[in-house]
């Protein structure tokens, strides 16, 4: 099975840039999708296919994928960005999720 | 607009059964693969099962194989998850989700249905 590794938590000062990583073996060969999940709510797609932003998602959210690491970057972090983020890929016709990262805004 | 609405969650004893439903609107249901994804309390997201657009192919996580059965009724725009022989570790919020395209992203999710397995 394919494993995705995310840091349990990331902290960032208000207005600064947050970087959340998602590690996997040769992950650059896969399309990586990112979801934001606020407490008590369903996940919401924020980045699809490595670096594409759905309509309605602020330009502050961006993504990249290279080597064994995919990255979600949130610029000019706001208090409302403080929540959980999950990466997701496909492996052998199975959706695989990372363990999730809690973003804390200081 | 696209909507997915789960129902059928609740409290059940270990070994018991429950049936979840997901009723959709706002899109052509039989054009899409559909998924069940769960989230145990305080934990991450876990793929449970999915079904092809016509319902002729189904897939399950090893942790639920033989106990949970996914199905769909395209005439009723509905997705189902029959849950038998439930275990305490099946306690979770169960989301139905629409897959955008083949091995692509989940673009719409339901609000979730809580299933609690406890004696």
Boltz contact constraints between the chains, C-beta under 6 A:
constraints:
  - contact:
      token1: [A, 33]
      token2: [B, 105]
      max_distance: 6.0
  - contact:
      token1: [A, 42]
      token2: [B, 95]
      max_distance: 6.0
  - contact:
      token1: [A, 42]
      token2: [B, 109]
      max_distance: 6.0
  - contact:
      token1: [A, 42]
      token2: [B, 111]
      max_distance: 6.0
  - contact:
      token1: [A, 42]
      token2: [B, 112]
      max_distance: 6.0
  - contact:
      token1: [A, 43]
      token2: [B, 109]
      max_distance: 6.0
  - contact:
      token1: [A, 45]
      token2: [B, 105]
      max_distance: 6.0
  - contact:
      token1: [A, 48]
      token2: [B, 105]
      max_distance: 6.0
  - contact:
      token1: [A, 86]
      token2: [B, 45]
      max_distance: 6.0
  - contact:
      token1: [A, 90]
      token2: [B, 103]
      max_distance: 6.0
  - contact:
      token1: [A, 95]
      token2: [B, 47]
      max_distance: 6.0
  - contact:
      token1: [A, 97]
      token2: [B, 44]
      max_distance: 6.0
  - contact:
      token1: [A, 97]
      token2: [B, 45]
      max_distance: 6.0
  - contact:
      token1: [A, 99]
      token2: [B, 44]
      max_distance: 6.0
  - contact:
      token1: [A, 100]
      token2: [B, 44]
      max_distance: 6.0
